[in-house]
């Protein structure tokens, strides 16, 4: 892989800026949280820095290589990903009731993060070159492709990640031309799947989360307590926040899982409305650049690839913020680039690397003209 100034000039600076802002906000919030956790807390931020370094190296390598190689390895990628999801059920470490992590030398890797990228690449390859609306056959085949990793993820059980995979599939169907009759069928399948999962797959704590969302007063000191404390933290931030390390809810450990599920509440409390608007603006800019590049691409695979990544980031963002505001049930979906989690950060950076690879290598005359303006 040879260095090229031409490639460097094509890098999407605004996409890069948005990514760096999100990562900076995440590290600031994680650092603040570590202040209340002593030595163990600083170990978390050290691990996150290692993940950041590894993710940046891989992302840069991917950005400089041609992203189209992913089309040639779709089937092996899909097989290896599902194999990892199977193996983790037997050899993985159980954390908070979910058997979804491989542990090695004190570091954890979550295969479902790899599955999110895998589903995007596989579906982009599947739907590319298929003109017109989605047919019944395409609906069934694409559903089967996503269904296997979704089932394996539910077996962990990891409801949030499984729903996120379904959300990515739904976004692909929408962009590919989903018909109304297909929507009705999917709603029916979703209801049946929810009932089945409730009876046979959901853990007790996952059922408690859903019940608490419907009726917050059902368990005010349990699952309902988490959301209530997050709402208090968000509301107490004011315009400029309480300051880094001075949030009462986060520093006094009132917010559970403050470095992962509820990190948005920490940012809102300590950085206030200004920090929240900065977070929203960075996500908007990232999504805007992905969608713009998807519109300018010259083939369906590239367009679907970018749309899939944009859908993943958007759904994760909306669900995580919704959890913190009590608008959605707590499903354990992290805030991309911001929440603590090495494997999630690495995979998010890899996706940005793929997007930058598209910017660098998928050059059209129309795109060059627009970039010069």
C-alpha positions in Angstrom: 0.0 0.0 0.0 1.8 3.1 -1.3 1.3 6.6 0.2 -0.3 9.0 -2.2 -0.9 12.8 -1.8 -3.8 12.5 -4.3 -5.5 10.0 -2.0 -4.9 12.2 1.0 -6.5 15.2 -0.7 -9.6 13.2 -1.4 -10.2 12.3 2.3 -13.6 13.7 3.5 -12.4 16.2 6.1 -15.9 16.9 7.4 -16.6 13.2 8.0 -13.3 12.9 9.8 -14.0 16.0 11.9 -17.4 14.6 13.0 -15.8 11.3 14.0 -13.1 13.0 16.0 -15.6 15.3 17.8 -17.7 12.2 18.8 -14.7 10.3 20.0 -13.5 13.4 22.0 -16.8 13.7 23.7 -16.8 10.0 24.6 -13.3 10.1 26.1 -14.2 13.3 28.0 -17.3 11.6 29.5 -15.4 8.4 30.3 -12.6 10.3 31.9 -15.1 12.1 34.1 -16.7 8.8 35.1 -13.3 7.4 36.0 -12.8 10.1 38.6 -15.4 8.5 40.8 -14.1 4.9 40.3 -10.5 5.3 41.4 -7.8 3.0 39.9 -10.3 0.6 38.2 -11.8 3.5 36.3 -8.5 4.6 34.8 -8.0 1.1 33.6 -11.2 1.5 31.5 -9.9 4.6 29.8 -6.6 3.0 29.1 -8.3 0.1 27.4 -10.4 2.5 25.4 -7.2 4.3 24.3 -5.8 1.0 23.1 -8.9 0.2 21.2 -8.8 3.7 19.6 -5.2 3.2 18.5 -5.9 -0.2 17.0 -9.1 1.1 15.4 -7.3 4.0 13.8 -4.6 1.8 12.4 -7.0 -0.6 10.8 -9.3 2.3 9.6 -6.3 4.0 7.9 -5.3 0.8 6.2 -8.8 0.1 5.0 -9.2 3.7 3.8 -6.0 3.5 1.7 -7.0 0.1 0.2 -9.8 -0.3 -2.3 -13.1 -1.1 -0.5 -14.3 -3.2 -3.4 -12.3 -6.2 -2.1 -15.2 -6.7 0.4 -17.4 -8.0 -2.4 -15.0 -10.8 -3.1 -15.1 -12.1 0.5 -18.8 -11.8 1.3 -19.4 -15.5 1.8 -16.3 -16.3 3.9 -17.0 -13.2 6.0 -20.6 -14.3 6.6 -19.6 -17.8 7.5 -16.8 -16.8 9.9 -19.0 -14.2 11.6 -21.8 -16.7 12.3 -19.2 -19.3 13.4 -17.9 -16.7 15.9 -21.5 -16.1 17.2 -21.9 -19.9 17.7 -18.5 -20.4 19.4 -19.1 -17.5 21.8 -22.2 -19.2 23.2 -20.0 -22.1 24.4 -16.6 -20.4 25.1 -17.6 -16.8 25.7 -17.7 -14.9 28.9 -21.0 -14.0 30.5 -21.3 -10.3 31.5 -24.6 -9.0 33.0 -26.5 -12.0 31.9 -25.3 -12.0 28.3 -22.8 -14.6 27.0 -21.4 -12.5 24.2 -17.7 -11.7 24.8 -14.4 -13.4 24.1 -11.9 -12.6 26.7 -8.1 -12.5 26.1 -5.4 -11.0 28.3 -8.0 -8.8 30.0 -9.5 -7.5 26.8 -13.0 -8.3 25.5 -14.3 -8.7 22.0 -18.0 -8.9 21.1 -18.6 -10.9 17.9 -22.0 -9.2 17.4 -20.2 -6.0 16.6 -18.5 -7.8 13.7 -22.0 -9.2 12.8 -23.3 -5.6 12.3 -20.7 -4.8 9.7 -21.1 -8.3 8.1 -24.8 -7.8 7.7 -24.3 -4.4 6.0 -21.7 -5.8 3.6 -23.7 -8.9 2.7 -27.0 -7.1 2.2 -25.2 -4.4 0.1 -23.9 -7.2 -2.1 -27.2 -9.0 -2.2 -29.3 -5.9 -3.2 -26.8 -4.5 -5.6 -27.9 -4.8 -9.2 -31.5 -5.7 -8.4 -33.7 -3.2 -10.1 -37.3 -2.4 -9.2 -39.2 -3.1 -6.0 -38.4 -5.8 -3.5 -40.0 -9.2 -4.5 -41.3 -11.9 -2.2 -38.3 -14.0 -3.0 -35.9 -11.2 -2.2 -37.7 -10.5 1.1 -37.5 -14.1 2.1 -33.8 -14.6 1.0 -32.6 -11.4 2.7 -34.6 -12.2 5.8 -32.9 -15.6 5.9 -29.5 -14.0 5.6 -30.2 -11.7 8.5 -32.2 -14.3 10.4 -29.3 -16.5 11.3 -27.1 -13.9 13.1 -30.2 -12.5 14.7 -31.2 -15.9 16.1 -27.6 -16.5 17.4 -27.6 -13.1 19.0 -30.9 -13.7 20.7 -29.4 -17.0 22.1 -26.8 -15.0 24.1 -29.3 -13.3 24.8 -28.6 -9.8 23.4 -32.0 -8.3 22.5 -30.7 -4.8 21.7 -28.1 -6.0 19.1 -30.6 -8.4 17.6 -33.1 -5.6 17.1 -30.4 -3.5 15.7 -29.6 -6.1 13.0 -33.3 -6.3 12.2 -33.3 -2.5 11.9 -30.4 -2.5 9.5 -32.3 -5.1 7.4 -35.4 -3.0 7.4 -33.5 0.0 6.2 -32.1 -2.0 3.3 -35.6 -3.1 2.4 -36.8 0.5 2.5 -34.0 1.8 0.2 -34.5 -1.2 -2.1 -38.2 -0.5 -2.6 -40.4 -2.2 0.0 -44.1 -2.6 -0.8 -46.9 -1.9 1.6 -48.0 -5.6 1.7 -44.5 -6.5 2.7 -44.7 -4.1 5.6 -47.8 -5.7 6.9 -46.2 -9.1 6.7 -43.1 -7.9 8.6 -45.3 -6.4 11.3 -47.0 -9.7 11.7 -43.7 -11.6 11.8 -42.4 -9.1 14.3 -45.3 -9.6 16.7 -45.0 -13.4 16.4 -41.3 -13.1 17.0 -41.8 -10.9 20.0 -44.2 -13.3 21.6 -41.9 -16.3 20.9 -38.8 -14.4 22.2 -40.8 -13.4 25.4 -41.7 -17.1 26.0 -38.4 -18.8 25.1 -35.5 -16.4 24.6 -35.7 -13.3 26.8 -34.0 -13.3 30.1 -35.8 -12.1 33.2 -34.0 -8.8 33.3 -34.9 -8.1 29.6 -38.6 -8.8 30.4 -38.3 -6.4 33.4 -36.9 -3.7 31.2 -39.9 -3.9 28.8 -42.4 -4.0 31.6 -40.7 -1.0 33.3 -40.8 1.0 30.0 -44.6 0.4 29.7 -45.1 1.1 33.4 -42.2 3.0 35.0 -43.9 2.8 38.4 -43.8 -1.0 38.3 -40.2 -1.2 39.6 -39.1 2.3 40.6 -36.0 1.1 42.6 -35.0 -1.5 39.9 -35.2 -1.1 36.1 -37.3 2.1 36.4 -34.6 3.6 38.7 -32.0 3.6 36.0 -34.1 5.6 33.5 -35.3 8.0 36.2 -31.7 8.9 37.3 -30.7 9.4 33.6 -33.6 11.8 33.1 -32.7 13.7 36.2 -29.1 14.0 35.0 -30.2 15.3 31.5 -32.5 17.8 33.1 -30.0 19.1 35.6 -27.4 20.0 32.9 -28.8 23.4 32.0 -27.3 25.4 29.3 -23.6 25.0 29.9 -23.6 21.9 32.3 -22.1 21.4 35.7 -18.6 21.0 34.3 -16.3 18.1 33.6 -16.2 15.9 36.7 -18.8 17.9 38.6 -22.0 16.0 37.6 -23.7 14.9 40.8 -25.6 12.0 39.2 -22.5 10.5 37.5 -19.9 11.3 40.2 -22.1 10.0 43.0 -22.8 6.9 40.9 -26.6 7.4 40.7 -26.5 6.6 37.0 -26.0 2.9 36.4 -23.8 1.8 33.4 -22.9 5.5 33.0 -19.9 4.7 30.7 -22.0 2.6 28.2 -25.8 2.7 28.1 -26.3 6.1 29.8 -23.2 8.0 28.7 -25.5 10.5 27.0 -26.9 11.5 30.4 -23.4 12.2 31.6 -22.6 14.4 28.6 -25.9 16.3 29.1 -25.3 16.8 32.8 -21.7 17.9 32.6 -21.7 19.8 29.3 -25.3 20.9 29.2 -27.3 21.9 26.2 -24.2 23.1 24.4 -22.6 19.7 24.7 -25.8 18.0 23.6 -26.0 20.2 20.5 -22.4 19.5 19.7 -23.1 15.8 20.0 -26.2 16.1 17.8 -24.3 18.3 15.3 -21.4 15.8 14.9 -23.8 12.9 14.3 -25.8 15.0 11.8 -22.6 15.9 10.0 -21.4 12.3 9.9 -24.8 11.1 8.6 -25.0 13.9 6.1 -21.6 13.0 4.6 -22.5 9.3 4.4 -25.8 10.0 2.6 -24.2 12.6 0.3 -21.5 10.1 -0.8 -24.2 7.4 -1.2 -26.0 9.7 -3.7 -22.8 10.5 -5.6 -21.6 6.9 -6.1 -21.6 5.2 -9.4 -22.9 1.7 -8.5 -25.5 0.1 -6.2 -23.1 -1.8 -4.0 -21.3 1.3 -2.9 -24.5 3.2 -2.4 -26.1 0.4 -0.3 -22.8 0.0 1.7 -22.9 3.7 2.8 -26.6 3.7 3.4 -26.3 0.6 5.6 -23.6 2.3 7.7 -25.7 5.4 8.0 -28.7 3.4 9.1 -26.6 1.6 11.8 -25.3 4.9 13.2 -28.7 6.6 13.0 -30.7 3.7 14.7 -28.0 3.3 17.4 -28.1 7.1 18.1 -31.8 7.4 18.2 -32.3 4.3 20.4 -29.5 5.3 22.9 -30.7 8.8 23.3 -34.3 7.6 23.5 -33.3 5.2 26.3 -31.7 8.1 28.2 -34.8 10.2 27.9 -37.2 7.5 28.8 -38.8 7.5 25.3 -37.6 3.9 24.5 -37.0 0.8 26.6 -33.4 0.1 27.8 -32.0 -2.4 25.3 -28.2 -2.0 25.9 -27.4 -0.3 22.6 -24.3 1.9 22.9 -23.8 5.4 21.5 -21.5 5.0 18.5 -17.9 6.4 19.0 -19.0 7.7 22.4 -19.9 4.8 24.7 -17.2 2.7 26.4 -16.5 -0.5 24.5 -13.4 -1.4 22.6 -14.9 -3.7 20.0 -17.7 -1.3 19.3 -15.2 1.6 18.8 -13.0 -0.5 16.6 -15.8 -1.6 14.3 -17.2 2.0 14.1 -13.8 3.3 13.0 -13.5 0.5 10.5 -16.8 1.6 9.0 -15.5 5.2 8.8 -12.4 3.7 7.1 -14.6 2.0 4.5 -16.5 5.2 3.9 -13.3 7.1 3.4 -12.1 4.4 1.0 -15.3 5.0 -1.0 -14.4 8.7 -1.0 -10.9 8.1 -2.2 -11.5 5.4 -4.8 -15.0 5.8 -6.1 -14.3 9.0 -8.0 -16.6 10.2 -10.7 -16.5 13.4 -12.9 -19.6 14.6 -11.2 -18.1 14.1 -7.7 -14.9 15.8 -8.6 -16.8 18.8 -9.9 -18.8 19.0 -6.7 -15.7 18.7 -4.5 -14.1 21.6 -6.3 -17.0 23.9 -5.5 
